[in-house]
């Protein structure tokens, strides 16, 4: 009897240790695990739910219906696809969407889920991980912004203006003009780079005011703008 109790105690300790290792691994990866049963709608969680979702009480997302209240349209569609489509057994599904917790800025989540199905292909269970990828999404947006927008003037870069001009020409006749700032090098030499930068920004702002919201304006060189 004593030996049996010892074996059970060791199994319990091993189980606890395994759970602890899972929590540590999830915390290090910045994710949580969920187990969703579509038939009942229940969702159970493991890991740092507050850290990833921004929700202190896991019961606030203890069902799929409650969880979906925080999702953007892209997330709603992704979750609907998981539950309603016919899947291959053990198929891995990945999606990215925004999650809105009360009184907090929306955060981007990466959803990676494995779908378990019945013989008829209907979903029986979904087990997956959610990871906060807000920092990555923000960095990606900044890279895209820097590739498309001139940092000084806020107008399009040369490459993006070229793409936009091609799009406009494909839609119909398009007028294009080049605006150059004369003697900018002299201004730069006499008064310094700050004064030259002020002149560039002022010209860019004046072009925007004159051309209107529908024009495409880009800085094509140090002292030149293109406008379509």
N, C-alpha and C positions, 0 to 999 in steps of 0.2 A: 504493500500500500504506500509506504514511504517512498519507495523507488518510483512508483507511478506518479506521485505528487511532484517529485523532483523533476521527472521528465516533463510534466506539464508546465512546471515553473520555468524550465529552460526553454521550452517552446514559446512560452509567453514572452520571456526576455528577448528571445531571438526575433519574435514578431515586432516587439516594441523597437528594438534596435533597427530592424528593417524599415519601419515607418519613419524613425528618426533620420536614417540615411536618405530616405526619399525626400523628406522635408528639406534637409540640408542641400541636396542636389537641386531641388526645385528652386530654393532660395538663391543658390549660386547662379542658376540659369535665368533667374528673373521670371519664373513662370509658376502657374498653378495647374493642377490636374482636375478635370471634371469627369463625372460619370453620369450620363444622361440616359434615362429610360423613356423613349417617346410615348409608349403606351400610357404611362402614368403622368408624364411630364416632369417627374422628379429629377433634380440634379444635385449630386453630392460633390463636395469639393475637398481637395487636399492641397496644402501649401499656403503661402502668404496671400490670402484673398484680398486683404486690405491694401497690401503693397502693390498688387497688380491691378486690381479693379477700383481701388479707392473706396471700398465699401467695408465698414468695420464689422458688420453683422452678416455672416454668410447666409443667414435665413432670408435676407432680403433678395437673394438670387437663388433660392432653394428650388425653384421650378423654372422650366424653360420660358413660361409666360412672363415671369418676373424678370428674368434675364433679358428677354427681348425688349422690354420697356426701355432699356438703356442703349439700344443699338440704333445706328443710322440705317438708312434704306439698304445700303450695300450689305451690312451685317444681317439685316432681316432676311434678305434674299439668300445669303450664304447658309444661314441656319435652316431656312425652309428647304433648300436643296438637300441638306443632310437628311432631313426627316422624311421627305416626300418622294425623293427619286428612288429608282431601282439601282442598287449598287452591287458591284462585284464583292464577294466576301473578303473582308480584311482590307478593303480599299482605303488608301490614305488620301485625305482631303485637306487642302490648305486654303486659307482665306485671310484677308486683312480688312479690318473695318474699324470704325470709331465706336468707342464706348463712352457714354455720358453718365458720370456719377454726379449726384446732387451737389451743387455749390462748388464744383471743381471744373477745371478746363477739360474738354474732351481728350481722351487718350486713345492712341492707336493700339490695337491688339492684333497679334498673329494667332490664328486658330489652326491648329494641326490636329486632325481627328481621324481615328480609325472606326469604321462602321462595321458592326456585326449584324448579320442578316439571318433571316429565317430561310428555309429551303425555297420559299416562293419569292425570295428577293426583297421582301419588306424588311425595314429596319427594326431590329430588336433592341439594340443598345449602341450608344456612341460614347467612346472614351477618347478624350483628347487633352491637349494642353493649350493654355492661353498664356501669351507672353507679351509684356508691354514693349512695344517697338516705337514709342513716341519719339525718342531721341533720334533713332535712325531715320524716321520719316521727316523730322524737322531738318536733319542734316541733308537729306536728299532734296528737300524743297529749297534749301539755301543754295545747294550746288546748281539746281535747275534755274533758280533765280539769277545767280551770277552769270550763267551761260546766256541768259536771254535779256537781262536788264543791265544797262550801264549804271554802275554804282554811283557815279557823280551826278548824273542828270536825271536818272530815273526813266530815261527813254530806252528804246530797244537797242540791243547791241547790233553791230554790223551784220553778223550772221543771221540773227533773228529778223532784222529788217528785210534782208534779202528773201527769206522764206515767206514773210508776210506779203512782200511785194509780188512774189510769184503767185500766191493765193489770190490776191486782188486782181492781177492780170488775167488769171484763169476765169474769173467771174465776169470780166468785162473790161472796157476801156478804162485805163488808169493813168492819171497824171502824176509825174514824179519830178521833184526839183531838188537841187542841192543848195544848201546855205552854208557859206564859209565865213568865218570871222577873220577879217583882214588885220594884219599887223599884230596878231596874238603873240608872236615871238617877241616883238618889241615890248609889249605890255608885260610879258613874263620877265624880260631882262631888266626893265626899268623899275617895276613895282613888285616883282616877285611872283612866285607860283600861286600864292593865295589869291592875288588880284586877278590873275589869269583864270583861275578856277571859278571865281565869282562871275566873271564875264561869260564863261561857258555856260554856267548854270542859268544865268539871267537870259541868255539867248534861247536856251532850251525851253525855259518857262514861257517866254514870249511866243515861241513857235506853237506851243501847245494851246495858248490862249487864242492865237490867231486862227489856227487850223481847225480847232474843234475836236470833239470827242471821237469822231469817226476816222480821223486821220491816223496814219501809221508814221511815227517819227522815230528816227534812230540816229545815234551818234556813230558816224562812219569813219571818223579820224579824229585826231586831237582837236582840230579847229573846224570840223565839218559835220553837218547834219544832213540827213536825207529825209525827205517827207513825201508821202504818197497819199 
